[in-house]
């Protein structure tokens, strides 16, 4: 910062925070003891509260961590802020050192101050982080201990408006999760400066308001809490309601969408609001997703959209599932590079109301891909999405889920195509039609006939055009679940003893091995196709399953030499009996060929139809009609 520059006021945009629950599980996200291998409390430090930590004699702790490093690169890229101040209040004696990193992850000390029962303020430039990098600080003690009473990252306050937020939580029969969210937000004092309202959209039958702890949580939040009951319209319906109500009230500058089955770091809500306040243009500010069952593991801090495949992938050189307990932020160079994101999951995502006014609300698609499509739509209008480091929630992980074996596959497949039509990667959808067709083939090889049936229903509904989507919203899930239940591969039996014993047919050979190269895979796939299309299934396979296949091991080649198998469910609740049906295989294959050829031919016209009809189904008036119609039915 220039010595001639005079700053009249500063705004706090990041507080240094610490966990007070489950400390051992998450400590590596907040504190690093310096060697990258020991960040456990009790040996080097002791957490005193949400903003305070005691450092033991002859120890050093670093705030160069996911939740406590200052994301300098994102502030330089998306705001006009060019200076930042660290203000740290400390008791005892020691040394405070400030570090910066580059986009390559290389760090260097930029300032040091000895302290003795005082507040230390250090002004720093925000001008050399265009490609990446953080600021953070360390505290070291000699013979005596010291306590960090509190620390803030502040920026010159040039805002015209200090924004506030409405938090929208949608829930369906997860009352304890949603109640935990209300408690976490209500207990945090720091969030009250930015919070206008919490809109709890309860779409279930097991109501949050009926839980034993709800009255106490509601009393803490007071008139900031508003509970809305409505029919189950999925995530898009719940979040669409939060968007609509925020616009109606004309009170908040932002709406923040928050999943019911996530655990918040409340400081992340404050950070997202303050960052958005300073952004050069209205910006969607997203948060990362940390695993709820492996709480030091970051699933993603940003994703991009592959237009050719109509699918997501990690941003830049980042990877999914980074474990901070094993590799700290300071020890992971690729995480210091600023990542460009096309969208952010609605496990936590802040949206300016100005963006809603300009581009409309969520697609009425029940669930899946509504978050992706919304950010792509916003990006087309010049509103970026930023997945801001230090902003995140803990969310239920995907690794124990296989959506292709649930009713959700209908919505995944249909809405992936809708997103591809609205934001095409080529005149005829690039690789999407081919990948969709090959996906059907793979599922047929695995005897997942229920899933293929749902995918075909999805494409049939897609061809009805955008105007059909609102009418499908209230009842389609129930219809799809009933339809799926007609197939044996969809019926999970909890007790294995209720099923016939596993027995290979007389004369059957050993287990086929995984193909080791593309040529071998192609040859085996051709053999499987011929066998399943031309060879009748054995009578033995109707009496006995021929193999048990664990859910993590399911793959098409494991079915290459059998006609039936018991496949365990991804959630571990039981098994389903997969049975080959040659007639069904033929019928579904012919249908798949026909529908994909039809979509390939009609793709340009269908894409234009969806783009032209987008406003009619995403406007506030359109959503108002959906809520009115469903409440009257």
N, C-alpha and C positions, 0 to 999 in steps of 0.2 A: 504494500500500500504506500502511495506517495506520502512523504512527510508533510506536504502542503495540503493534502486532502483533509477536509473537516467533515466528520460524520456526526450528525445531530442526534441520531437514535439508531439503535440496533434492534433487530427482531430475532428471538431465539427460534431456531428451526430444527435443532436436534438436541435432545437431552441425552446425556450418557445414562444408561439404565442397566439394571441388574435383575436377575430372576429372584423371586422369593418363594417359588414353588418348583419342585422337581429340579432343584439346583444342580445336582450331580449329572443329570441327563443332558442339560442344555448349557452348562457352564462354558463350553468351548465356543459357543456362539456369542458370548459376551466378554470373556476375559481370556487372555493368553499370557502365560507366565514367562514367555520369552524363549524357551527352548523348543517349543512346538510339540512337546511330548507330555507336559504336565500342566494342565489348566484346571486341576481339581481344587475346590475350596478346602480349607482346613490345613494345608501345608504352606501356602504362600500368602493367602488372604482369607478374609472372612466378610461375607456380604452383610451389611448392616441394614439395608433397606433398598427400595427401588432405585435410589440414586446415590447410594453411599456404600463404600467399600473400605475395609481396614486392611492395610498392607503390613505384613509382619517384618521385623528387623532382618536386614541382610537379604531382602527379597525385592523382586521387580515384577510388576504386572504391566501388561500392555493392553490398550484398547484397540489394537489393530485387528478387530474381529468383525464378524458379519453385522452384528447389531450396533457396534460402537465406533467403527471407522466412519469418517465423514466422506461421502461419495462426491469428491471434488469434481471429477470429470463430468458427471451428470449436471451439476450446478453450473459449470462453465458452458456446457453445450446448450442447455435448454433455458437458461435464464440470462439476464443482463448483469448478474452479480459478479463482481470481479475482486472481492475481498471478503475474508471471513475472519472472525475473531473467536479464539478459544478463551473461555472464561471458566476457571476451575478454582473452587474453594477447597482449601486443604488445611488440616490441622496436623500438628507434629512437624517434623523436619524431614526433608528429602530433596529429591531432584525430579522435576517434571521436564520431559523431553518430547518435542514434537517431531514427527517423521512424515515424510511424503513418499509416495511411490509413483512410478511411471507406468505407462501402458504395458511395459515389459515385466512389471512386477518387481523391479529393482527399487530398493528403499534407501533413503538417506536422511540423516538428522538435519533439521532446518532451524531448530531453536531449542535452547535449554534454559531453565530457570531454577535456581535453588529456592526453596520455600521454607517458611517457618510461620505456621499459623496465619495464613493470609490467602487472599484471592489473587490468583495469577491470571493476567490477561496478556494474550499474545496475538498480534495482528499478522495476518498471512495473506499473500496475494493468491488470487484464483485465476491464474493466467497461463498455466503451462500444463493443462490437463486435457487437451482437446481429444486425445485418443484414449485416455484412461488415467487412472490413478486415484489415490485416496490421501487424506490426512488422518493421522491418529496421534495419540500421545501415550507415553509410558510414565509410570511413577515408580521411582526406586528409593529404597530406604537403606541407610547405613546401620548404625548401632541401635537406633530407636525405631519405633513403628510410626506410621502415619495413616491418616484417614482422608480419603477423598469424600468430602461432604456433598459435592455436587459439581457437575461440569456441563457446560452448554457450548454449542457451536452457534454463533450469531452472525448475522449478515446485516449490512446497512439496510435500513427499512425504507425502501422506495415504493412501497405498495400504495396504490390508490384505494384499494379495498382489502380489508382483512376478512378472508373468507371463513365461512362456517359450513358444517356438513350435516346432512341427514343420512343416517346409517340404515340401510335396508337389509333386513335378515328375512329370508324366506325359509319355511320349515314344513316338513310333512312327516308327522309321527316320529320325530326325533326330539321329543320335548326336553329331555335332560341335556342334550347337546346345546339346544337353543338357550336353555336357562343358564348354562355355563357361560355362554357368550354374554348374556345380559349382566351376569354377576361380574365378569372380568372387566367389562366396560364401565359398569357402575362404580366399581371399587377404585378405579384409577382417577386420581385427582387431576392429573395433567390433561385429560381428555375433555374436561368440562369447558375449557376455554374455546374449543372448536365445535362442540356438539350442540346442535339444535334439537334433533329428534332422533329417536330410534323407532323405526317402523318395523314391527314384528308381524310379518304376513304369515299367518298360521293357516295352512291348507289341509291340515290333518283332522283326525278324529280323536287322537290322544293329545289333548290340548296342553300347550305350555302353561296356560293360565290355571290349569288344574293341578300343577305340580306343587308339592309341599313347600318348596323354597321360593315360589313365585311371588307371594305377597311381600316378602322381605326385599327381594330384588326390585320389585316395582316401587316400593317405598323409597329406596335409595335413588332411583332414577326420577321419581316424581313425574311432573308433567312433561318430561323429556321422552317418556315412553308412550307409544301408541300401538295398540294391538288391533290388527285387522284380520277378520276371518273371511275366507272365500273358498270356493271350490278348488279342488286340486288341479291347477293348470301348469304344474311343473315349475322348474326353475325359471323359465322365461316368463311364465305368468306371474310368479311371485316377485321377481325382480322388475318386471314390467309395471307391476302395481306400485312398487317403491319409486320407480322413475316418475310415474304419473302423479302420485301424491306429492312428490317433491316439487314438481312443476306447479301443481295446484296451489300449494301453500305459499309459493313465491317468497320463501324465507331463506333457504340455503343456497349458497353458491355452488355447492357440490352435493352429489349423492354418492355414497360409498356402499357398494354391494358386498355382502359378507355372507359366506356359507354358514348354515346352521351347524354343520359337523366339523367346524374348524375351531381352533383355540387361538385367540388373538394375542398378539403383543400390543397392548393398547397404545404404546408410544408410536407404533407404526402408523396408526390412524392420524395422529397429530403430525407426524413427518410428511405424510402424503398430502395433507391439507396445506401445510406451510410451503412445501415444494411447489404445489400447483399455484399458490398465491403469486409466486415469483416467476412462473414460466412466461416466456415471451408471448406465447399464444395459448389459447385454451388447450389443455393437455390432459389426456387420460393417464392417470398415475396408478400403475399396478404394483402388486406385491408378489414376492416369491412364495413358493409353497414348500414348507418343510414337512417331513413325514411325521405323522402323529405317533407312529409306533417305533420310529427310530429318530428321535427328536433332534439329533445333531446333523441329520441328512437333509440336504437341500435338493428337492426334486428338480426345480428349475428356477432360474432368475431371469428368464426371458426366452421367448420362442419366436421363430419366424414362420412364415407361411410359404410352402412350396406350391406355387400356382399350377405347375405342370401336373403334380400328383394330387393336388387338393388335400394336402396333409401337412401336419406341423413337424418342425424339427428344432433342435436347440439353436440359440443364437450364436453366431460366430464360432469361436473355438470352445465354447462351453459344452459341458456334457450333463446328461441327466444324473441325478443321485450322487451329488458330491457330499462326502462325509467330512464335516469340519472337525470331528473328533480325531480323525486320522491325519488330515491335511488342513492346517489352519489357513486362514485367508492370506496371511503374510507368506506362507509357504506354497501358494498356488498362483503362479504368475498369470495364468490365463484369466483368472477372475478379476484381475486389476484392469484389464482392457474394458473400455466402455462397450456394452453390448447394445445392438440395435434390435428392437422388438417390433413385431407387427401387431401383436395382440397380447392380452393378459387374461388368464383365467379369472372367472368371477368368484373364485374362492375369496378374493379380496381385490377390489378394483374401484378406484375413485373416478367419477365422470363429472365434468363441469355441466351445469344445467344449460349453459350456452350451446354445448354440443348437442344435447337433447333437443333443444329448440330448432337447431339447424338440420339435423339428420334424422330425427325421429327416435323411437324407442326400440326395444328388443324385437327381434322376429318372433312371431307367435308359433314357436316350434316345440313347445313343451320342455325339452332339454337337449343339450349337446349342440355345439357349434354356434349357439347364439352369441356367446362372448367373442368368438373369433370373428364372425361376420360383422358384429357391431364395430370392432376396432378397424377392420378392413374398410368398412363403409366410412368411418370417421377419417381414416387416412386418405381416402380418395378426395375428401373435402378439405384436406390440409391440417387435420387435427392429429398430432402424433400420439402414440402410446409409449410411455416410458415405464419400464420395470425397474423401479428404484431400489438399489441395494440398501439394506437396513430396514426395509419395509417387507413384512412377511407374516404369514399365519401358519400354524400347524394344522395339517389337513389329513384326513384318512387317505392312506396311500393306495396306489393303483395295483401294486404287485400281487395282491390277493384277489384281484378281480379279473374276469375275462368277459367283457361286454358281449362278445360274439356268442356267448352261451347264456345270455339273458334276453329279456324283452327289450332291453335298451338298444340292441343291434338295429332294430327298426329305425329308431330315431337317429342313431349314429349314421346309418347308411343314407337315409333320406336327406338329413340335414347337411351331410358332407356334399351331396350332389347339389343341394340348394346353394350352398356357399360357392361351389364351383361354377354354378350358373350365374350367380350374381357377380362373381369376381373370377372370370375365366382366365385360364392360362394359355388359351389358344382358340382358334375359330371353332373347333369341334371338341373342346375340352381337353386337349393335349392327351396326357396319358390316363385321364380319369376313366373313360369308358373301358379301356383295355384292363386297367387294374381292377375295376369293379367286376368285370367278367371273370378274370383269373381268380379273384377272391371267391366267387361262386364255385368255381371248379375245385379249389382247395377245400372248401367246406363240404362239397359233395364227396370228395375222396375220404373225408373224415366222418362221413355218415351223419353230419349235422343238418339233417333235412329241415328241422324246425327253423334254423337260422336262415337257410336259403329261402324258405317260404316268407319269412319276415322281410328279407331283402327285396324280394319280388313285390311284396305289398308296398314297401317303401317307394319303389320306383313307379308302381302304378299310381300311388298318391301324388308323387312328384309330377307325373304327366297331367294331372288334373289342373295344374297351374297354381299360382300364388293365392288366388281368391279362395281356394278351398282350405287353406291352412287354418284360418280362425275357427271354422266349423269343426275341424278335426281335433282342436285343442282339448275340449272337455272330456271326450269319450274314447279317443283312439287308443290310449294306453290300455284301458280295460279290454277292449276288443282284441288288441294284439296279444295280451297275456293269455286270453282264452284261446286264441288261435294257436299259439305256440304250444299250449298244453296238450294238444291233440297228438303230438309226436313223442315217441318213446325216448328220444335223446333229450327231451326237455323235462322228463319226469324224474325227479331225484328221490331215491329211496334211502332213508336214513339208516335202516338196519340191513347190513349186507346179508344177514342170515335169511331175510325174506326173499332173496333171489336165488335162482339155481346156482349150483357150484360151477366154478370156472373149469372148463375142460376143453382141450383142443380136440379137433376132429381126428379120427383114426387115420394114421399115415401122414399127418401134418408135419411139415418141416419146422426148423427152428426159427427164431425171431429174425426178421429182416433188419439189416443194419442201415444206419443213416447214410445216404449218398455222400461221398467224400468230395465230389466236384460237380460242376454244372452239367457236364455231359452225362454222368451217372444219374443225376437227379432227373434229367430229361428222359433218359431211357426208362427209368423206373416209373416215372409219371405216365409214360405211354403204355407201359404194361398194366398199370393200375386202371387206366381209362378203358383199355380193351377188356380187362377182366370184369370191371363193374358194369360195363355196357352190354357185354355179350354172354357172360357166364352167370347162370342162375345161382342164387344164394343157396347154401346147403340147408337141408332140413335140420341137421345137427345144430347149426347156429341159432335156430329158433328155440331149441331146447336148452342150450347152454351157451353162456358167453365164453369166448375163446381166449380172452386175455383181460387182465386188469391194467389200465393205463392211468397212472397218477396225473392229476391236472397239470403240474408243471411240465410233464413230458409229452403232452398231446401234440401230435404232428401228423401230417397227412401220410407219411411213409410208414408209420406204425400200423396203419390199416391195410397195407398193401397185400397181405397174405391171409387176412381173416375176414369173416363176414359179420362178426359181432364182438363187442367188448364192453366191459364195465369201465366207465370213466369217472373218476372222482370229481366232485364239484370243486371249483376254485376256493369256495369258502370253507371247505372241509366238512360240510354237513352230511354228505352222503355220496351216493353214486347214481349214475344214470346208465341204462342199458342201451347202448348204440347198436342198431341192427340194420344191416344192409338190405335195401329194397331196390332191385334192378328196375322195376317199372317206374318207381318214383324218381330214381336217378335219371332215367331217360326223359321223363316228362319235365323235370326241372331243368335239365340241360337244354332241351329244345326251347323252353321258355326263356332261359337266360340268353341264349343266342338271339332270339327274336327281339327281346326288350332292349338289349344293348345295341343291336343294329338300329333299332328305332330311335333310341336316344342319340346315337352318333349322327344319324341323318338329320334329326330335328334340333340338334344342340344349338345352332345359331338362333333359330326362331324361338326356342324355348328360353334361351338366355335373355333375349330381348324382352320376352313376355314377363319374366321374373323381374328384370330391372325396371320395366315400365310400371309394374304393379307394386313395387316396393313401398312407395309412400302410402298407398291405400291400406297396407296391412301393418305399418309400423308407426303411424301417426298417433298422437294422443287421442284423437277422436276415434280411431279404430280400436284402440285398447279400451277406451271408455265403453264402447259398444260391447266388446267381449265381456267385460266385467258386469255390465248391466244384464246381458243375455244369460250369463251363467248364474247370476244371483237369482234371476226370475224362474229358472228351470228347476 
